[in-house]
Amino acid sequence: MSNGYAVHQDNFRSWFMDKLLMGMSWPEYLKTLITPFNVIAAIVLSVGLPLIAIRFVQGLASVTHASNDYPWGILLGWGLFSGVPLSATGFVMATAYYIFGFKRYHSLVRLGVLTGFLGYLFAVIYLLTDLGRPWRIYYPMMVGFGTASVLFLVAWHVATYLTVQLLEFSPAILEWLKAQRVRKWAMMITIGMTIAGIILSTLHQSALGAMFLLAPGKMHPLWYSQYLPVFFLSSSIYAALAMVIVVSTLSARFLRDKTDGNFLGNLDNLTIGLGTGASVGIYVYFALKVIGVAHDDNWNLLNTGYGHWFLVEMLVFVLLPGLILSLGVKKRSSAIVRIGAFFAVFGIIVNRINVSTVAFNWNLQDHLHHIIPPWKETAIVLAIAMLHILIFRWILNRMPVLREHPDYRSSH
């Protein structure tokens, strides 16, 4: 009995270490960790993690410019309001593949779902770093707000959608663990989880925009509109498509040995296909924004300092990426499409920071001081972003995301 238990323990330890170290010994594995990127990551974390501890010990004011007048900085402008639309990748790719039947995008579905899951997870981490008191995370859902609150809606949807995306991604985890029986059950609920993801994602993407409807007197009129929920939802669609192009491009460049022939062989054509959808989405969003300006009759505000910046956002960070994507699609050039996608992702970040920071309380005297974040807050954001990248890379190195598991190819 004891011998059998010892053998079982040894087998489990051997299996666990094989999964953890990817079949290498400790010396071999530690040697692979010594890279220029990991050295930079260690420096960033060594600065940012202690500052996160200081934030929780001494309060938010010790690391940010936050105040009663300015509740948000780049912790939320970048981490939440920019991160959530870029994390719509899971809902967009799963919908295209499982609901609309675009089967040729099979090699990108898991990458999209993983990008979305980690994006939402770290959006919550940014939020908890800003709010503090993570042990009270359930308060917005169960204690502090009623069902009429937008924050109640966002809190419930994000928490539920995280669970949905974890279940959507679970077949990859179970294939990695070789849990074949449980994987069959996970595959059976995929369609249901995709439908749930569509409902939840469309609602909370628009709900993030609806939050700003509560502050019409605080936002600059060019960014404030009763159509903000529609703007947030429509922009998240093309942002997700562009983000899949960006992540797949970086994966093929830096993790090429973790891909397979199916992923690399089809990537250029799939990139052009995603670029087509992203360009259409950008033009729809651009048209909606123009309609918003016309509806509120804000044309005269375009000839002001803020109006000029609004035009830069719309023409340089929205329309121009759309034109680049269209050019790439027309020329069948995946390289041009990728340039447009990177530009489009950057444009989404510019828009969300404009809405949450630049255009918020724009008429107060010390507004410029608030727009420029302190170095401590910047270091915290960089540290959390670095953790995001490291975990993302850890998963891609081990699990069948960029490649198909040889034991399950026939079951996809």
C-alpha positions as CSV (number, residue, x, y, z in Angstrom):
1,M,0.0,0.0,0.0
2,S,2.7,2.5,1.0
3,N,4.9,1.4,-1.9
4,G,2.0,2.0,-4.3
5,Y,1.4,5.4,-2.8
6,A,5.0,6.4,-3.1
7,V,5.1,5.3,-6.8
8,H,2.0,7.3,-7.4
9,Q,3.6,10.4,-5.8
10,D,6.8,9.9,-7.8
11,N,4.7,9.6,-11.0
12,F,2.7,12.7,-10.2
13,R,5.9,14.7,-9.4
14,S,7.5,13.6,-12.6
15,W,4.5,14.5,-14.6
16,F,4.1,17.9,-12.9
17,M,7.8,18.8,-13.4
18,D,7.6,17.8,-17.0
19,K,4.7,20.1,-17.6
20,L,6.3,22.9,-15.6
21,L,9.8,22.7,-17.2
22,M,8.7,21.6,-20.6
23,G,10.7,18.4,-20.4
24,M,13.9,20.1,-19.3
25,S,16.0,19.7,-16.2
26,W,16.2,22.6,-13.7
27,P,19.6,23.8,-14.9
28,E,18.5,23.6,-18.6
29,Y,15.3,25.5,-17.9
30,L,17.0,28.2,-15.8
31,K,19.5,28.7,-18.6
32,T,16.7,29.4,-21.0
33,L,15.4,32.2,-18.7
34,I,18.5,34.3,-19.2
35,T,17.4,36.5,-22.1
36,P,17.5,40.2,-22.7
37,F,13.7,40.4,-22.5
38,N,13.6,38.6,-19.1
39,V,16.3,40.9,-17.8
40,I,14.2,43.9,-18.7
41,A,11.1,42.3,-17.2
42,A,13.0,41.7,-14.0
43,I,14.0,45.3,-13.8
44,V,10.4,46.5,-14.5
45,L,8.9,44.2,-11.9
46,S,11.6,45.1,-9.3
47,V,10.5,48.7,-9.5
48,G,6.7,48.3,-10.1
49,L,5.8,45.6,-7.6
50,P,7.1,47.5,-4.5
51,L,5.2,50.5,-5.7
52,I,2.0,48.4,-5.8
53,A,2.7,47.4,-2.2
54,I,3.2,51.1,-1.3
55,R,-0.1,51.9,-3.0
56,F,-2.0,49.4,-0.8
57,V,-0.2,50.5,2.4
58,Q,-0.2,54.3,2.0
59,G,-3.2,54.8,-0.3
60,L,-3.8,55.7,-3.9
61,A,-2.6,59.3,-3.5
62,S,1.0,58.0,-2.8
63,V,1.4,56.9,-6.4
64,T,-1.1,58.8,-8.5
65,H,-2.6,62.3,-9.1
66,A,-6.1,61.0,-8.2
67,S,-8.4,63.3,-6.3
68,N,-12.1,63.9,-5.8
69,D,-12.0,66.0,-9.0
70,Y,-9.9,63.5,-11.0
71,P,-10.9,59.9,-10.1
72,W,-9.1,58.2,-12.9
73,G,-5.5,58.1,-14.2
74,I,-3.8,55.7,-16.6
75,L,-4.4,52.8,-14.3
76,L,-7.9,52.8,-15.5
77,G,-7.5,54.8,-18.7
78,W,-5.0,52.2,-20.0
79,G,-5.8,49.1,-17.9
80,L,-9.6,49.1,-17.9
81,F,-11.1,51.4,-20.6
82,S,-8.4,50.5,-23.2
83,G,-7.9,46.9,-22.1
84,V,-11.6,45.8,-22.4
85,P,-12.2,46.7,-26.0
86,L,-8.9,45.1,-27.0
87,S,-10.0,42.0,-25.1
88,A,-13.1,41.5,-27.2
89,T,-11.0,39.1,-29.3
90,G,-12.5,36.0,-27.6
91,F,-16.1,37.0,-28.3
92,V,-15.4,38.1,-31.9
93,M,-13.4,35.1,-32.9
94,A,-15.6,32.5,-31.2
95,T,-18.7,34.1,-32.7
96,A,-17.1,34.0,-36.2
97,Y,-16.0,30.4,-35.9
98,Y,-18.7,28.7,-33.9
99,I,-21.8,30.7,-34.8
100,F,-21.2,32.1,-38.3
101,G,-19.2,29.1,-39.5
102,F,-15.9,30.8,-40.6
103,K,-14.1,27.5,-40.1
104,R,-10.9,28.7,-41.8
105,Y,-10.1,30.8,-38.7
106,H,-9.8,27.7,-36.6
107,S,-6.1,28.3,-36.0
108,L,-6.8,31.7,-34.5
109,V,-9.8,31.0,-32.3
110,R,-7.9,29.8,-29.2
111,L,-5.4,32.6,-29.5
112,G,-8.4,35.1,-29.6
113,V,-10.1,33.5,-26.6
114,L,-6.8,33.4,-24.6
115,T,-6.1,37.1,-25.4
116,G,-9.6,38.0,-24.3
117,F,-9.5,36.0,-21.1
118,L,-6.2,37.4,-20.0
119,G,-7.2,40.9,-21.1
120,Y,-10.3,40.8,-18.9
121,L,-8.4,39.2,-16.0
122,F,-5.8,42.0,-16.0
123,A,-8.4,44.6,-16.5
124,V,-9.8,43.5,-13.2
125,I,-6.3,43.6,-11.7
126,Y,-5.8,47.2,-12.8
127,L,-9.2,48.0,-11.4
128,L,-8.5,46.4,-8.0
129,T,-5.1,48.2,-7.9
130,D,-6.9,51.5,-8.4
131,L,-9.8,50.8,-6.1
132,G,-7.9,49.0,-3.3
133,R,-9.6,46.6,-0.8
134,P,-9.6,43.6,-3.2
135,W,-11.3,41.5,-0.5
136,R,-14.4,43.5,-1.1
137,I,-14.6,42.7,-4.8
138,Y,-18.1,41.3,-4.4
139,Y,-19.5,44.6,-3.1
140,P,-20.5,46.2,-6.4
141,M,-22.4,43.0,-7.3
142,M,-24.1,42.2,-4.0
143,V,-23.9,45.0,-1.5
144,G,-23.1,48.5,-2.8
145,F,-25.3,48.9,-6.0
146,G,-28.7,48.1,-7.2
147,T,-29.8,46.6,-10.5
148,A,-30.3,50.1,-12.0
149,S,-26.6,50.9,-11.6
150,V,-24.3,50.7,-14.6
151,L,-21.4,49.6,-12.4
152,F,-23.6,46.8,-11.1
153,L,-24.1,45.7,-14.7
154,V,-20.4,46.0,-15.6
155,A,-19.2,44.2,-12.4
156,W,-21.6,41.2,-12.9
157,H,-20.9,41.0,-16.6
158,V,-17.1,41.1,-16.4
159,A,-17.1,38.5,-13.5
160,T,-19.4,36.2,-15.4
161,Y,-17.6,36.7,-18.7
162,L,-14.3,35.8,-17.2
163,T,-15.8,32.5,-16.2
164,V,-17.3,32.0,-19.6
165,Q,-13.9,32.6,-21.3
166,L,-12.1,30.3,-19.0
167,L,-14.6,27.5,-19.9
168,E,-14.1,28.4,-23.6
169,F,-10.4,28.0,-23.2
170,S,-10.5,24.9,-21.0
171,P,-10.2,22.4,-23.9
172,A,-6.7,23.7,-24.5
173,I,-5.8,23.4,-20.8
174,L,-7.3,19.9,-20.7
175,E,-5.4,18.8,-23.8
176,W,-2.2,20.0,-22.2
177,L,-3.0,18.0,-19.0
178,K,-4.1,15.0,-21.2
179,A,-7.5,14.9,-19.4
180,Q,-9.3,13.4,-22.4
181,R,-12.6,12.5,-20.6
182,V,-13.1,15.9,-19.0
183,R,-12.2,17.6,-22.3
184,K,-15.1,15.9,-24.1
185,W,-17.5,17.6,-21.6
186,A,-15.7,20.9,-22.1
187,M,-16.1,20.6,-25.9
188,M,-19.8,19.9,-25.5
189,I,-20.5,23.3,-23.8
190,T,-18.5,25.4,-26.2
191,I,-21.4,26.6,-28.3
192,G,-23.4,27.5,-25.2
193,M,-20.5,29.4,-23.7
194,T,-20.0,31.2,-27.0
195,I,-23.7,32.4,-27.0
196,A,-23.3,33.5,-23.4
197,G,-20.1,35.4,-24.4
198,I,-22.0,37.2,-27.1
199,I,-24.7,38.4,-24.8
200,L,-22.3,39.4,-22.0
201,S,-19.7,41.0,-24.1
202,T,-22.0,43.2,-26.2
203,L,-23.7,44.4,-23.0
204,H,-20.7,45.3,-21.0
205,Q,-18.7,46.8,-23.9
206,S,-21.6,49.3,-24.3
207,A,-22.0,49.7,-20.6
208,L,-18.5,51.0,-20.2
209,G,-19.6,53.8,-22.5
210,A,-22.8,54.3,-20.6
211,M,-20.9,55.0,-17.4
212,F,-19.9,58.4,-18.9
213,L,-23.5,59.3,-19.6
214,L,-23.7,60.1,-15.9
215,A,-21.3,63.0,-16.2
216,P,-22.5,65.2,-19.1
217,G,-21.2,68.4,-17.5
218,K,-17.7,67.0,-16.9
219,M,-16.9,65.7,-20.3
220,H,-16.0,67.8,-23.3
221,P,-19.0,68.0,-25.7
222,L,-17.0,66.6,-28.6
223,W,-16.4,63.3,-26.7
224,Y,-19.7,63.3,-24.8
225,S,-22.7,61.9,-26.6
226,Q,-25.9,60.0,-25.8
227,Y,-24.5,57.5,-28.3
228,L,-21.4,56.7,-26.2
229,P,-22.6,53.1,-25.6
230,V,-22.9,52.6,-29.3
231,F,-19.5,54.1,-30.0
232,F,-17.9,51.9,-27.4
233,L,-19.5,48.7,-28.7
234,S,-18.8,49.4,-32.4
235,S,-15.2,50.4,-31.8
236,S,-14.6,47.2,-29.8
237,I,-15.5,45.1,-32.8
238,Y,-12.8,46.4,-35.1
239,A,-10.4,46.7,-32.1
240,A,-10.8,43.0,-31.5
241,L,-10.1,42.1,-35.1
242,A,-7.0,44.4,-35.2
243,M,-5.8,42.9,-31.9
244,V,-6.0,39.4,-33.2
245,I,-3.8,40.5,-36.1
246,V,-1.3,42.1,-33.7
247,V,-1.1,39.2,-31.3
248,S,-0.8,36.6,-34.0
249,T,1.9,38.6,-35.7
250,L,3.9,38.9,-32.5
251,S,3.4,35.2,-31.7
252,A,4.6,34.1,-35.2
253,R,7.6,36.4,-34.8
254,F,8.8,35.6,-31.2
255,L,7.2,32.1,-30.6
256,R,7.7,30.6,-34.0
257,D,8.9,27.3,-32.6
258,K,5.6,26.9,-30.7
259,T,3.5,27.2,-33.8
260,D,2.7,24.5,-36.5
261,G,2.5,24.5,-40.2
262,N,-1.3,25.1,-40.2
263,F,-0.9,28.3,-38.2
264,L,2.0,29.8,-40.1
265,G,0.8,28.6,-43.5
266,N,-2.6,30.2,-43.3
267,L,-1.6,33.3,-41.2
268,D,-1.1,35.7,-44.1
269,N,-4.5,34.9,-45.8
270,L,-6.3,35.0,-42.4
271,T,-4.6,38.3,-41.6
272,I,-6.0,39.8,-44.8
273,G,-9.4,38.4,-44.0
274,L,-9.4,40.0,-40.5
275,G,-8.1,43.2,-42.1
276,T,-11.2,43.3,-44.3
277,G,-13.5,43.1,-41.3
278,A,-11.5,45.6,-39.3
279,S,-11.5,48.2,-42.1
280,V,-15.3,47.9,-42.5
281,G,-15.7,48.2,-38.7
282,I,-13.5,51.3,-38.7
283,Y,-15.6,53.0,-41.4
284,V,-18.8,52.2,-39.6
285,Y,-17.4,53.7,-36.3
286,F,-16.1,56.8,-38.1
287,A,-19.5,57.4,-39.7
288,L,-21.2,57.0,-36.3
289,K,-18.9,59.5,-34.7
290,V,-19.6,62.0,-37.5
291,I,-23.3,61.5,-37.0
292,G,-22.7,62.1,-33.3
293,V,-21.1,65.5,-33.9
294,A,-23.9,66.4,-36.3
295,H,-26.6,65.3,-34.0
296,D,-25.3,67.5,-31.2
297,D,-24.4,70.3,-33.6
298,N,-20.9,70.6,-32.3
299,W,-19.3,71.6,-35.6
300,N,-18.2,75.0,-34.2
301,L,-16.1,73.3,-31.5
302,L,-13.9,71.7,-34.1
303,N,-12.1,75.0,-34.5
304,T,-10.8,75.0,-30.9
305,G,-7.8,73.5,-29.2
306,Y,-9.8,70.4,-28.1
307,G,-11.5,70.4,-31.5
308,H,-8.1,70.1,-33.2
309,W,-7.1,67.2,-31.0
310,F,-10.5,65.5,-31.7
311,L,-9.8,65.9,-35.4
312,V,-6.3,64.3,-34.9
313,E,-8.0,61.4,-33.1
314,M,-10.6,60.9,-35.8
315,L,-8.4,61.5,-38.9
316,V,-5.1,60.1,-37.8
317,F,-6.0,57.4,-35.3
318,V,-9.3,56.1,-36.9
319,L,-9.6,57.0,-40.6
320,L,-6.0,56.6,-41.5
321,P,-5.7,53.0,-40.0
322,G,-8.9,52.2,-42.0
323,L,-7.3,53.4,-45.2
324,I,-4.1,51.5,-44.5
325,L,-6.1,48.3,-43.9
326,S,-8.1,48.8,-47.1
327,L,-4.9,49.3,-49.1
328,G,-3.4,46.2,-47.6
329,V,-6.6,44.2,-48.4
330,K,-6.7,45.6,-52.0
331,K,-3.1,44.8,-52.7
332,R,-3.4,41.4,-50.8
333,S,-0.4,42.5,-48.6
334,S,-0.5,41.0,-45.1
335,A,2.4,43.3,-44.2
336,I,0.4,46.5,-44.9
337,V,-2.6,45.0,-43.1
338,R,-0.4,44.4,-40.1
339,I,0.7,48.0,-40.1
340,G,-2.9,49.2,-40.2
341,A,-3.8,46.8,-37.4
342,F,-1.1,48.1,-35.1
343,F,-2.1,51.6,-35.9
344,A,-5.8,50.8,-35.2
345,V,-5.0,49.3,-31.8
346,F,-3.0,52.4,-30.8
347,G,-5.9,54.5,-32.0
348,I,-8.3,52.7,-29.7
349,I,-6.0,53.4,-26.7
350,V,-5.9,57.1,-27.7
351,N,-9.7,57.2,-27.8
352,R,-10.2,55.6,-24.5
353,I,-7.6,57.7,-22.7
354,N,-9.2,60.8,-24.3
355,V,-12.6,59.8,-23.1
356,S,-11.5,58.8,-19.5
357,T,-8.8,61.4,-18.9
358,V,-8.2,64.1,-21.5
359,A,-11.8,65.1,-22.1
360,F,-12.9,64.4,-18.5
361,N,-13.0,67.6,-16.3
362,W,-11.4,69.4,-19.2
363,N,-12.4,72.8,-18.0
364,L,-10.6,72.7,-14.6
365,Q,-7.5,74.8,-14.2
366,D,-5.0,72.0,-13.2
367,H,-6.2,69.7,-16.0
368,L,-2.8,69.5,-17.7
369,H,-1.2,68.4,-14.5
370,H,-3.7,65.5,-14.3
371,I,-3.2,64.3,-17.9
372,I,0.5,63.7,-17.4
373,P,0.8,60.7,-15.1
374,P,3.4,60.5,-12.3
375,W,6.3,58.2,-12.7
376,K,5.1,55.9,-9.9
377,E,1.7,55.2,-11.6
378,T,3.5,54.7,-14.9
379,A,5.8,52.1,-13.2
380,I,2.9,50.3,-11.7
381,V,1.1,50.1,-15.1
382,L,4.3,48.8,-16.8
383,A,4.8,46.2,-14.1
384,I,1.2,44.9,-14.4
385,A,1.5,44.9,-18.2
386,M,4.8,43.0,-17.9
387,L,3.1,40.3,-15.8
388,H,0.4,40.1,-18.4
389,I,3.0,39.5,-21.1
390,L,4.9,36.9,-19.1
391,I,1.8,34.9,-18.2
392,F,0.6,35.0,-21.8
393,R,4.0,33.8,-23.0
394,W,4.1,31.1,-20.4
395,I,0.8,29.7,-21.6
396,L,1.7,29.9,-25.3
397,N,4.9,28.0,-24.6
398,R,3.1,25.1,-23.0
399,M,-0.4,24.7,-24.2
400,P,-1.8,23.9,-27.7
401,V,-2.8,27.4,-28.7
402,L,-0.6,28.3,-31.6
403,R,-0.5,24.6,-32.6
404,E,-2.8,21.6,-32.6
405,H,-2.2,18.8,-30.1
406,P,-1.3,15.7,-32.2
407,D,-3.7,13.5,-30.1
408,Y,-6.8,15.7,-30.9
409,R,-6.4,16.8,-34.5
410,S,-9.3,14.7,-35.7
411,S,-11.7,16.0,-33.0
412,H,-11.5,19.7,-33.9
